[in-house]
Amino acid sequence: MSIFNHYQNRYEATKEEEYSLQEFLLLCKEDSNAYASAAERLLLAIGEPEVIDTATDPRLSRIFSNRLINR
């Protein structure tokens, strides 16, 4: 692969796409993340917190005094 082909492939991969209003509305109908705010996308990337019982792990029980913590 020549350097020009490599550059062209990278350009095509990062090129922004333009949608018509109808295409955007169809995309929003299928995927609610299409119109999510930055904060909502960040929360989706982080995921739901999971509760950890530190009483089951001796090392964590010394640090957190056998409490339930969110991770």
PDB file of N, CA, C and O in Angstrom:
ATOM      1  N   MET A   1       0.849  -1.174   0.000  1.00  0.00           N
ATOM      2  CA  MET A   1       0.000   0.000   0.000  1.00  0.00           C
ATOM      3  C   MET A   1       0.893   1.235   0.000  1.00  0.00           C
ATOM      4  O   MET A   1       1.781   1.385   0.839  1.00  0.00           O
ATOM      5  N   SER A   2       0.638   2.095  -0.945  1.00  0.00           N
ATOM      6  CA  SER A   2       1.442   3.309  -1.020  1.00  0.00           C
ATOM      7  C   SER A   2       0.963   4.305   0.023  1.00  0.00           C
ATOM      8  O   SER A   2      -0.111   4.153   0.606  1.00  0.00           O
ATOM      9  N   ILE A   3       1.767   5.308   0.241  1.00  0.00           N
ATOM     10  CA  ILE A   3       1.431   6.320   1.237  1.00  0.00           C
ATOM     11  C   ILE A   3       0.190   7.114   0.821  1.00  0.00           C
ATOM     12  O   ILE A   3      -0.579   7.558   1.673  1.00  0.00           O
ATOM     13  N   PHE A   4      -0.001   7.289  -0.477  1.00  0.00           N
ATOM     14  CA  PHE A   4      -1.171   8.026  -0.952  1.00  0.00           C
ATOM     15  C   PHE A   4      -2.459   7.237  -0.728  1.00  0.00           C
ATOM     16  O   PHE A   4      -3.482   7.804  -0.346  1.00  0.00           O
ATOM     17  N   ASN A   5      -2.403   5.939  -0.966  1.00  0.00           N
ATOM     18  CA  ASN A   5      -3.575   5.099  -0.693  1.00  0.00           C
ATOM     19  C   ASN A   5      -3.892   5.082   0.792  1.00  0.00           C
ATOM     20  O   ASN A   5      -5.058   5.133   1.186  1.00  0.00           O
ATOM     21  N   HIS A   6      -2.862   5.013   1.608  1.00  0.00           N
ATOM     22  CA  HIS A   6      -3.054   5.030   3.056  1.00  0.00           C
ATOM     23  C   HIS A   6      -3.688   6.343   3.496  1.00  0.00           C
ATOM     24  O   HIS A   6      -4.617   6.345   4.304  1.00  0.00           O
ATOM     25  N   TYR A   7      -3.195   7.448   2.975  1.00  0.00           N
ATOM     26  CA  TYR A   7      -3.746   8.761   3.310  1.00  0.00           C
ATOM     27  C   TYR A   7      -5.193   8.876   2.839  1.00  0.00           C
ATOM     28  O   TYR A   7      -6.035   9.421   3.553  1.00  0.00           O
ATOM     29  N   GLN A   8      -5.484   8.375   1.658  1.00  0.00           N
ATOM     30  CA  GLN A   8      -6.843   8.440   1.127  1.00  0.00           C
ATOM     31  C   GLN A   8      -7.797   7.593   1.973  1.00  0.00           C
ATOM     32  O   GLN A   8      -8.925   8.013   2.229  1.00  0.00           O
ATOM     33  N   ASN A   9      -7.366   6.422   2.406  1.00  0.00           N
ATOM     34  CA  ASN A   9      -8.202   5.576   3.256  1.00  0.00           C
ATOM     35  C   ASN A   9      -8.475   6.233   4.597  1.00  0.00           C
ATOM     36  O   ASN A   9      -9.594   6.160   5.105  1.00  0.00           O
ATOM     37  N   ARG A  10      -7.468   6.874   5.179  1.00  0.00           N
ATOM     38  CA  ARG A  10      -7.669   7.570   6.456  1.00  0.00           C
ATOM     39  C   ARG A  10      -8.618   8.743   6.290  1.00  0.00           C
ATOM     40  O   ARG A  10      -9.451   8.999   7.159  1.00  0.00           O
ATOM     41  N   TYR A  11      -8.498   9.455   5.178  1.00  0.00           N
ATOM     42  CA  TYR A  11      -9.382  10.590   4.921  1.00  0.00           C
ATOM     43  C   TYR A  11     -10.831  10.132   4.771  1.00  0.00           C
ATOM     44  O   TYR A  11     -11.743  10.754   5.317  1.00  0.00           O
ATOM     45  N   GLU A  12     -11.037   9.058   4.038  1.00  0.00           N
ATOM     46  CA  GLU A  12     -12.395   8.543   3.838  1.00  0.00           C
ATOM     47  C   GLU A  12     -12.996   8.055   5.151  1.00  0.00           C
ATOM     48  O   GLU A  12     -14.202   8.182   5.363  1.00  0.00           O
ATOM     49  N   ALA A  13     -12.173   7.501   6.031  1.00  0.00           N
ATOM     50  CA  ALA A  13     -12.679   6.992   7.306  1.00  0.00           C
ATOM     51  C   ALA A  13     -13.099   8.115   8.244  1.00  0.00           C
ATOM     52  O   ALA A  13     -14.023   7.941   9.039  1.00  0.00           O
ATOM     53  N   THR A  14     -12.432   9.267   8.164  1.00  0.00           N
ATOM     54  CA  THR A  14     -12.735  10.364   9.086  1.00  0.00           C
ATOM     55  C   THR A  14     -13.636  11.425   8.474  1.00  0.00           C
ATOM     56  O   THR A  14     -13.992  12.395   9.144  1.00  0.00           O
ATOM     57  N   LYS A  15     -14.007  11.256   7.221  1.00  0.00           N
ATOM     58  CA  LYS A  15     -14.839  12.244   6.543  1.00  0.00           C
ATOM     59  C   LYS A  15     -16.237  12.263   7.160  1.00  0.00           C
ATOM     60  O   LYS A  15     -16.823  11.209   7.408  1.00  0.00           O
ATOM     61  N   GLU A  16     -16.770  13.461   7.408  1.00  0.00           N
ATOM     62  CA  GLU A  16     -18.094  13.589   7.993  1.00  0.00           C
ATOM     63  C   GLU A  16     -19.159  13.259   6.958  1.00  0.00           C
ATOM     64  O   GLU A  16     -19.015  13.552   5.771  1.00  0.00           O
ATOM     65  N   GLU A  17     -20.224  12.646   7.436  1.00  0.00           N
ATOM     66  CA  GLU A  17     -21.329  12.299   6.556  1.00  0.00           C
ATOM     67  C   GLU A  17     -22.430  13.336   6.698  1.00  0.00           C
ATOM     68  O   GLU A  17     -22.650  13.880   7.780  1.00  0.00           O
ATOM     69  N   GLU A  18     -23.106  13.599   5.617  1.00  0.00           N
ATOM     70  CA  GLU A  18     -24.243  14.510   5.640  1.00  0.00           C
ATOM     71  C   GLU A  18     -25.510  13.701   5.418  1.00  0.00           C
ATOM     72  O   GLU A  18     -25.580  12.858   4.524  1.00  0.00           O
ATOM     73  N   TYR A  19     -26.512  13.973   6.247  1.00  0.00           N
ATOM     74  CA  TYR A  19     -27.791  13.297   6.146  1.00  0.00           C
ATOM     75  C   TYR A  19     -28.869  14.298   5.761  1.00  0.00           C
ATOM     76  O   TYR A  19     -28.809  15.470   6.133  1.00  0.00           O
ATOM     77  N   SER A  20     -29.842  13.825   5.020  1.00  0.00           N
ATOM     78  CA  SER A  20     -31.013  14.660   4.777  1.00  0.00           C
ATOM     79  C   SER A  20     -31.869  14.622   6.038  1.00  0.00           C
ATOM     80  O   SER A  20     -31.638  13.800   6.924  1.00  0.00           O
ATOM     81  N   LEU A  21     -32.833  15.490   6.117  1.00  0.00           N
ATOM     82  CA  LEU A  21     -33.699  15.536   7.296  1.00  0.00           C
ATOM     83  C   LEU A  21     -34.453  14.225   7.449  1.00  0.00           C
ATOM     84  O   LEU A  21     -34.624  13.732   8.564  1.00  0.00           O
ATOM     85  N   GLN A  22     -34.899  13.665   6.355  1.00  0.00           N
ATOM     86  CA  GLN A  22     -35.638  12.403   6.408  1.00  0.00           C
ATOM     87  C   GLN A  22     -34.744  11.272   6.910  1.00  0.00           C
ATOM     88  O   GLN A  22     -35.181  10.463   7.729  1.00  0.00           O
ATOM     89  N   GLU A  23     -33.501  11.203   6.434  1.00  0.00           N
ATOM     90  CA  GLU A  23     -32.567  10.169   6.894  1.00  0.00           C
ATOM     91  C   GLU A  23     -32.251  10.333   8.373  1.00  0.00           C
ATOM     92  O   GLU A  23     -32.151   9.346   9.101  1.00  0.00           O
ATOM     93  N   PHE A  24     -32.093  11.579   8.820  1.00  0.00           N
ATOM     94  CA  PHE A  24     -31.803  11.825  10.229  1.00  0.00           C
ATOM     95  C   PHE A  24     -32.981  11.403  11.101  1.00  0.00           C
ATOM     96  O   PHE A  24     -32.780  10.805  12.158  1.00  0.00           O
ATOM     97  N   LEU A  25     -34.193  11.703  10.679  1.00  0.00           N
ATOM     98  CA  LEU A  25     -35.366  11.316  11.462  1.00  0.00           C
ATOM     99  C   LEU A  25     -35.526   9.800  11.515  1.00  0.00           C
ATOM    100  O   LEU A  25     -35.935   9.257  12.541  1.00  0.00           O
ATOM    101  N   LEU A  26     -35.208   9.116  10.425  1.00  0.00           N
ATOM    102  CA  LEU A  26     -35.246   7.655  10.446  1.00  0.00           C
ATOM    103  C   LEU A  26     -34.177   7.092  11.377  1.00  0.00           C
ATOM    104  O   LEU A  26     -34.419   6.118  12.090  1.00  0.00           O
ATOM    105  N   LEU A  27     -33.002   7.703  11.369  1.00  0.00           N
ATOM    106  CA  LEU A  27     -31.936   7.272  12.266  1.00  0.00           C
ATOM    107  C   LEU A  27     -32.337   7.483  13.719  1.00  0.00           C
ATOM    108  O   LEU A  27     -32.081   6.624  14.563  1.00  0.00           O
ATOM    109  N   CYS A  28     -32.960   8.613  14.018  1.00  0.00           N
ATOM    110  CA  CYS A  28     -33.416   8.899  15.382  1.00  0.00           C
ATOM    111  C   CYS A  28     -34.510   7.933  15.812  1.00  0.00           C
ATOM    112  O   CYS A  28     -34.604   7.578  16.987  1.00  0.00           O
ATOM    113  N   LYS A  29     -35.333   7.510  14.866  1.00  0.00           N
ATOM    114  CA  LYS A  29     -36.399   6.562  15.169  1.00  0.00           C
ATOM    115  C   LYS A  29     -35.817   5.208  15.563  1.00  0.00           C
ATOM    116  O   LYS A  29     -36.337   4.537  16.454  1.00  0.00           O
ATOM    117  N   GLU A  30     -34.741   4.811  14.898  1.00  0.00           N
ATOM    118  CA  GLU A  30     -34.110   3.521  15.167  1.00  0.00           C
ATOM    119  C   GLU A  30     -33.190   3.566  16.380  1.00  0.00           C
ATOM    120  O   GLU A  30     -33.134   2.608  17.150  1.00  0.00           O
ATOM    121  N   ASP A  31     -32.471   4.668  16.556  1.00  0.00           N
ATOM    122  CA  ASP A  31     -31.450   4.756  17.598  1.00  0.00           C
ATOM    123  C   ASP A  31     -31.591   6.077  18.338  1.00  0.00           C
ATOM    124  O   ASP A  31     -31.350   7.141  17.768  1.00  0.00           O
ATOM    125  N   SER A  32     -31.982   6.012  19.611  1.00  0.00           N
ATOM    126  CA  SER A  32     -32.176   7.244  20.382  1.00  0.00           C
ATOM    127  C   SER A  32     -30.849   7.920  20.727  1.00  0.00           C
ATOM    128  O   SER A  32     -30.844   9.078  21.143  1.00  0.00           O
ATOM    129  N   ASN A  33     -29.735   7.225  20.565  1.00  0.00           N
ATOM    130  CA  ASN A  33     -28.437   7.840  20.847  1.00  0.00           C
ATOM    131  C   ASN A  33     -28.017   8.824  19.761  1.00  0.00           C
ATOM    132  O   ASN A  33     -27.044   9.557  19.937  1.00  0.00           O
ATOM    133  N   ALA A  34     -28.729   8.850  18.655  1.00  0.00           N
ATOM    134  CA  ALA A  34     -28.385   9.762  17.564  1.00  0.00           C
ATOM    135  C   ALA A  34     -28.584  11.213  17.972  1.00  0.00           C
ATOM    136  O   ALA A  34     -27.889  12.095  17.470  1.00  0.00           O
ATOM    137  N   TYR A  35     -29.517  11.472  18.871  1.00  0.00           N
ATOM    138  CA  TYR A  35     -29.771  12.841  19.308  1.00  0.00           C
ATOM    139  C   TYR A  35     -29.461  13.037  20.791  1.00  0.00           C
ATOM    140  O   TYR A  35     -29.937  13.993  21.402  1.00  0.00           O
ATOM    141  N   ALA A  36     -28.668  12.140  21.370  1.00  0.00           N
ATOM    142  CA  ALA A  36     -28.299  12.251  22.781  1.00  0.00           C
ATOM    143  C   ALA A  36     -27.293  13.381  22.970  1.00  0.00           C
ATOM    144  O   ALA A  36     -26.464  13.652  22.102  1.00  0.00           O
ATOM    145  N   SER A  37     -27.388  14.031  24.125  1.00  0.00           N
ATOM    146  CA  SER A  37     -26.441  15.103  24.433  1.00  0.00           C
ATOM    147  C   SER A  37     -25.091  14.491  24.806  1.00  0.00           C
ATOM    148  O   SER A  37     -24.968  13.274  24.944  1.00  0.00           O
ATOM    149  N   ALA A  38     -24.103  15.332  24.963  1.00  0.00           N
ATOM    150  CA  ALA A  38     -22.760  14.849  25.315  1.00  0.00           C
ATOM    151  C   ALA A  38     -22.779  14.163  26.678  1.00  0.00           C
ATOM    152  O   ALA A  38     -22.124  13.138  26.866  1.00  0.00           O
ATOM    153  N   ALA A  39     -23.519  14.718  27.621  1.00  0.00           N
ATOM    154  CA  ALA A  39     -23.591  14.116  28.954  1.00  0.00           C
ATOM    155  C   ALA A  39     -24.264  12.746  28.894  1.00  0.00           C
ATOM    156  O   ALA A  39     -23.836  11.815  29.577  1.00  0.00           O
ATOM    157  N   GLU A  40     -25.299  12.619  28.094  1.00  0.00           N
ATOM    158  CA  GLU A  40     -25.981  11.329  27.962  1.00  0.00           C
ATOM    159  C   GLU A  40     -25.081  10.295  27.297  1.00  0.00           C
ATOM    160  O   GLU A  40     -25.083   9.130  27.695  1.00  0.00           O
ATOM    161  N   ARG A  41     -24.317  10.702  26.297  1.00  0.00           N
ATOM    162  CA  ARG A  41     -23.385   9.768  25.650  1.00  0.00           C
ATOM    163  C   ARG A  41     -22.284   9.339  26.612  1.00  0.00           C
ATOM    164  O   ARG A  41     -21.842   8.191  26.581  1.00  0.00           O
ATOM    165  N   LEU A  42     -21.843  10.256  27.463  1.00  0.00           N
ATOM    166  CA  LEU A  42     -20.817   9.917  28.448  1.00  0.00           C
ATOM    167  C   LEU A  42     -21.346   8.906  29.456  1.00  0.00           C
ATOM    168  O   LEU A  42     -20.644   7.957  29.804  1.00  0.00           O
ATOM    169  N   LEU A  43     -22.579   9.096  29.930  1.00  0.00           N
ATOM    170  CA  LEU A  43     -23.173   8.142  30.858  1.00  0.00           C
ATOM    171  C   LEU A  43     -23.358   6.776  30.212  1.00  0.00           C
ATOM    172  O   LEU A  43     -23.182   5.752  30.872  1.00  0.00           O
ATOM    173  N   LEU A  44     -23.707   6.750  28.945  1.00  0.00           N
ATOM    174  CA  LEU A  44     -23.824   5.470  28.243  1.00  0.00           C
ATOM    175  C   LEU A  44     -22.473   4.774  28.115  1.00  0.00           C
ATOM    176  O   LEU A  44     -22.392   3.549  28.204  1.00  0.00           O
ATOM    177  N   ALA A  45     -21.415   5.552  27.906  1.00  0.00           N
ATOM    178  CA  ALA A  45     -20.077   4.969  27.777  1.00  0.00           C
ATOM    179  C   ALA A  45     -19.583   4.412  29.106  1.00  0.00           C
ATOM    180  O   ALA A  45     -18.934   3.366  29.144  1.00  0.00           O
ATOM    181  N   ILE A  46     -19.889   5.111  30.191  1.00  0.00           N
ATOM    182  CA  ILE A  46     -19.450   4.654  31.513  1.00  0.00           C
ATOM    183  C   ILE A  46     -20.235   3.430  31.937  1.00  0.00           C
ATOM    184  O   ILE A  46     -19.658   2.474  32.456  1.00  0.00           O
ATOM    185  N   GLY A  47     -21.543   3.444  31.723  1.00  0.00           N
ATOM    186  CA  GLY A  47     -22.385   2.312  32.083  1.00  0.00           C
ATOM    187  C   GLY A  47     -22.998   2.485  33.461  1.00  0.00           C
ATOM    188  O   GLY A  47     -22.746   3.463  34.163  1.00  0.00           O
ATOM    189  N   GLU A  48     -23.800   1.516  33.818  1.00  0.00           N
ATOM    190  CA  GLU A  48     -24.476   1.533  35.113  1.00  0.00           C
ATOM    191  C   GLU A  48     -23.483   1.161  36.214  1.00  0.00           C
ATOM    192  O   GLU A  48     -22.607   0.324  35.998  1.00  0.00           O
ATOM    193  N   PRO A  49     -23.614   1.780  37.402  1.00  0.00           N
ATOM    194  CA  PRO A  49     -22.718   1.416  38.498  1.00  0.00           C
ATOM    195  C   PRO A  49     -23.060   0.030  39.035  1.00  0.00           C
ATOM    196  O   PRO A  49     -24.228  -0.355  39.098  1.00  0.00           O
ATOM    197  N   GLU A  50     -22.044  -0.700  39.414  1.00  0.00           N
ATOM    198  CA  GLU A  50     -22.269  -2.008  40.016  1.00  0.00           C
ATOM    199  C   GLU A  50     -21.898  -1.929  41.491  1.00  0.00           C
ATOM    200  O   GLU A  50     -20.918  -1.283  41.862  1.00  0.00           O
ATOM    201  N   VAL A  51     -22.684  -2.587  42.320  1.00  0.00           N
ATOM    202  CA  VAL A  51     -22.481  -2.571  43.764  1.00  0.00           C
ATOM    203  C   VAL A  51     -21.569  -3.732  44.129  1.00  0.00           C
ATOM    204  O   VAL A  51     -21.793  -4.869  43.714  1.00  0.00           O
ATOM    205  N   ILE A  52     -20.544  -3.431  44.908  1.00  0.00           N
ATOM    206  CA  ILE A  52     -19.578  -4.442  45.329  1.00  0.00           C
ATOM    207  C   ILE A  52     -19.654  -4.584  46.844  1.00  0.00           C
ATOM    208  O   ILE A  52     -19.582  -3.601  47.581  1.00  0.00           O
ATOM    209  N   ASP A  53     -19.801  -5.826  47.293  1.00  0.00           N
ATOM    210  CA  ASP A  53     -19.806  -6.110  48.727  1.00  0.00           C
ATOM    211  C   ASP A  53     -18.362  -6.350  49.151  1.00  0.00           C
ATOM    212  O   ASP A  53     -17.770  -7.370  48.799  1.00  0.00           O
ATOM    213  N   THR A  54     -17.802  -5.421  49.899  1.00  0.00           N
ATOM    214  CA  THR A  54     -16.395  -5.521  50.281  1.00  0.00           C
ATOM    215  C   THR A  54     -16.163  -6.531  51.395  1.00  0.00           C
ATOM    216  O   THR A  54     -15.015  -6.835  51.719  1.00  0.00           O
ATOM    217  N   ALA A  55     -17.230  -7.055  51.988  1.00  0.00           N
ATOM    218  CA  ALA A  55     -17.066  -8.046  53.050  1.00  0.00           C
ATOM    219  C   ALA A  55     -16.561  -9.375  52.496  1.00  0.00           C
ATOM    220  O   ALA A  55     -16.010 -10.180  53.246  1.00  0.00           O
ATOM    221  N   THR A  56     -16.736  -9.617  51.210  1.00  0.00           N
ATOM    222  CA  THR A  56     -16.305 -10.890  50.626  1.00  0.00           C
ATOM    223  C   THR A  56     -14.828 -10.907  50.253  1.00  0.00           C
ATOM    224  O   THR A  56     -14.271 -11.979  50.019  1.00  0.00           O
ATOM    225  N   ASP A  57     -14.188  -9.758  50.192  1.00  0.00           N
ATOM    226  CA  ASP A  57     -12.778  -9.664  49.824  1.00  0.00           C
ATOM    227  C   ASP A  57     -11.995  -9.135  51.025  1.00  0.00           C
ATOM    228  O   ASP A  57     -12.273  -8.028  51.488  1.00  0.00           O
ATOM    229  N   PRO A  58     -11.025  -9.890  51.543  1.00  0.00           N
ATOM    230  CA  PRO A  58     -10.306  -9.442  52.747  1.00  0.00           C
ATOM    231  C   PRO A  58      -9.550  -8.124  52.558  1.00  0.00           C
ATOM    232  O   PRO A  58      -9.502  -7.299  53.470  1.00  0.00           O
ATOM    233  N   ARG A  59      -8.974  -7.932  51.401  1.00  0.00           N
ATOM    234  CA  ARG A  59      -8.231  -6.698  51.165  1.00  0.00           C
ATOM    235  C   ARG A  59      -9.168  -5.498  51.115  1.00  0.00           C
ATOM    236  O   ARG A  59      -8.892  -4.467  51.727  1.00  0.00           O
ATOM    237  N   LEU A  60     -10.271  -5.629  50.391  1.00  0.00           N
ATOM    238  CA  LEU A  60     -11.230  -4.534  50.303  1.00  0.00           C
ATOM    239  C   LEU A  60     -11.949  -4.296  51.629  1.00  0.00           C
ATOM    240  O   LEU A  60     -12.322  -3.164  51.936  1.00  0.00           O
ATOM    241  N   SER A  61     -12.147  -5.355  52.416  1.00  0.00           N
ATOM    242  CA  SER A  61     -12.836  -5.173  53.700  1.00  0.00           C
ATOM    243  C   SER A  61     -12.005  -4.331  54.660  1.00  0.00           C
ATOM    244  O   SER A  61     -12.564  -3.589  55.467  1.00  0.00           O
ATOM    245  N   ARG A  62     -10.684  -4.432  54.587  1.00  0.00           N
ATOM    246  CA  ARG A  62      -9.837  -3.583  55.436  1.00  0.00           C
ATOM    247  C   ARG A  62      -9.891  -2.130  54.986  1.00  0.00           C
ATOM    248  O   ARG A  62      -9.857  -1.222  55.816  1.00  0.00           O
ATOM    249  N   ILE A  63      -9.974  -1.908  53.691  1.00  0.00           N
ATOM    250  CA  ILE A  63      -9.977  -0.541  53.165  1.00  0.00           C
ATOM    251  C   ILE A  63     -11.325   0.128  53.380  1.00  0.00           C
ATOM    252  O   ILE A  63     -11.383   1.280  53.809  1.00  0.00           O
ATOM    253  N   PHE A  64     -12.415  -0.582  53.086  1.00  0.00           N
ATOM    254  CA  PHE A  64     -13.744   0.032  53.088  1.00  0.00           C
ATOM    255  C   PHE A  64     -14.612  -0.386  54.268  1.00  0.00           C
ATOM    256  O   PHE A  64     -15.794  -0.045  54.295  1.00  0.00           O
ATOM    257  N   SER A  65     -14.083  -1.095  55.222  1.00  0.00           N
ATOM    258  CA  SER A  65     -14.784  -1.493  56.455  1.00  0.00           C
ATOM    259  C   SER A  65     -16.068  -2.268  56.172  1.00  0.00           C
ATOM    260  O   SER A  65     -17.110  -1.971  56.756  1.00  0.00           O
ATOM    261  N   ASN A  66     -16.004  -3.244  55.294  1.00  0.00           N
ATOM    262  CA  ASN A  66     -17.115  -4.141  54.963  1.00  0.00           C
ATOM    263  C   ASN A  66     -18.373  -3.426  54.475  1.00  0.00           C
ATOM    264  O   ASN A  66     -19.480  -3.916  54.695  1.00  0.00           O
ATOM    265  N   ARG A  67     -18.224  -2.291  53.825  1.00  0.00           N
ATOM    266  CA  ARG A  67     -19.384  -1.560  53.308  1.00  0.00           C
ATOM    267  C   ARG A  67     -19.657  -1.966  51.866  1.00  0.00           C
ATOM    268  O   ARG A  67     -18.815  -2.570  51.201  1.00  0.00           O
ATOM    269  N   LEU A  68     -20.850  -1.619  51.401  1.00  0.00           N
ATOM    270  CA  LEU A  68     -21.192  -1.772  49.993  1.00  0.00           C
ATOM    271  C   LEU A  68     -20.755  -0.506  49.275  1.00  0.00           C
ATOM    272  O   LEU A  68     -21.069   0.600  49.715  1.00  0.00           O
ATOM    273  N   ILE A  69     -20.031  -0.663  48.173  1.00  0.00           N
ATOM    274  CA  ILE A  69     -19.569   0.506  47.426  1.00  0.00           C
ATOM    275  C   ILE A  69     -20.026   0.388  45.975  1.00  0.00           C
ATOM    276  O   ILE A  69     -20.233  -0.716  45.470  1.00  0.00           O
ATOM    277  N   ASN A  70     -20.179   1.520  45.315  1.00  0.00           N
ATOM    278  CA  ASN A  70     -20.500   1.559  43.885  1.00  0.00           C
ATOM    279  C   ASN A  70     -19.212   1.692  43.095  1.00  0.00           C
ATOM    280  O   ASN A  70     -18.340   2.496  43.423  1.00  0.00           O
ATOM    281  N   ARG A  71     -19.111   0.890  42.051  1.00  0.00           N
ATOM    282  CA  ARG A  71     -17.929   0.984  41.200  1.00  0.00           C
ATOM    283  C   ARG A  71     -18.320   1.301  39.808  1.00  0.00           C
ATOM    284  O   ARG A  71     -17.459   1.421  38.937  1.00  0.00           O
TER     285      ARG A  71
END
